Amino acid sequence: MLNKAISRFTDVTLEHVSDGPGGFQNVFVTFSSSGISIAERGKRLLEIEDFLIKNVSHNIRIWHVPIGDKNSLRKLRGVQL
């Protein structure tokens, strides 16, 4: 059911689902387009989570898979986050 609901959103890919505390399901996704801004990504994640809560289960939380630091200048200076 979750896979079918996520497939409705063509701009995201379901990476994995894990059980979280309190009976929540953590749904991890990535976006197809890397050019999406942080603000747009946040809005889109909220829209998707709202749809899944209303149509699949109220115990779903959606997360973007963590993105590593892509700043080449910080890497050259040896800064680690």
C-alpha positions in Angstrom: 0.0 0.0 0.0 2.8 2.4 0.9 4.8 1.6 -2.3 1.7 2.3 -4.4 1.0 5.6 -2.6 4.6 6.7 -3.0 4.7 5.8 -6.7 2.0 8.5 -7.2 4.8 11.0 -6.7 7.1 10.8 -9.7 9.7 13.2 -8.3 10.7 11.0 -5.3 12.1 7.5 -4.9 11.4 5.3 -1.9 14.7 4.2 -0.4 13.6 2.3 2.7 11.1 2.1 5.5 12.0 1.5 9.2 10.1 1.2 12.4 10.6 4.1 14.8 9.8 4.8 18.4 6.1 5.1 19.4 5.0 2.8 16.5 5.9 5.3 13.8 7.1 4.2 10.4 10.0 6.2 9.1 9.9 6.5 5.3 13.1 7.6 3.7 13.0 9.1 0.1 15.3 10.8 -2.4 14.4 13.3 -5.1 14.9 12.5 -8.7 16.1 16.0 -9.5 19.2 17.3 -7.7 18.4 20.9 -8.7 15.5 21.3 -6.2 16.2 23.9 -3.5 16.1 23.2 0.2 12.9 25.2 0.7 11.2 23.4 -2.2 12.3 20.1 -0.9 10.9 20.8 2.6 7.6 21.9 1.2 7.4 18.8 -1.0 8.3 16.5 1.9 5.5 18.0 3.9 3.0 17.6 1.1 3.9 14.0 0.6 3.8 13.3 4.4 0.4 14.9 4.6 -0.9 12.8 1.7 0.5 9.6 3.3 -0.9 10.4 6.7 -4.4 11.0 5.3 -4.4 8.0 2.8 -2.2 5.3 4.2 -1.5 5.6 8.0 -1.4 8.4 10.6 1.8 6.8 12.0 4.0 7.7 9.0 6.9 10.2 9.1 8.8 11.0 5.9 12.5 11.9 5.8 14.9 12.7 3.0 18.0 10.4 3.0 20.9 12.4 4.5 23.0 14.3 1.9 26.7 14.5 2.5 28.6 17.8 2.4 29.2 18.8 -1.2 31.1 22.0 -0.5 34.5 21.5 -2.2 36.1 24.5 -0.5 35.4 23.2 3.0 36.9 19.8 1.9 40.1 21.5 0.6 40.5 23.4 3.9 40.0 20.2 5.9 36.8 21.3 7.6 34.7 18.4 8.7 31.0 18.6 9.6 
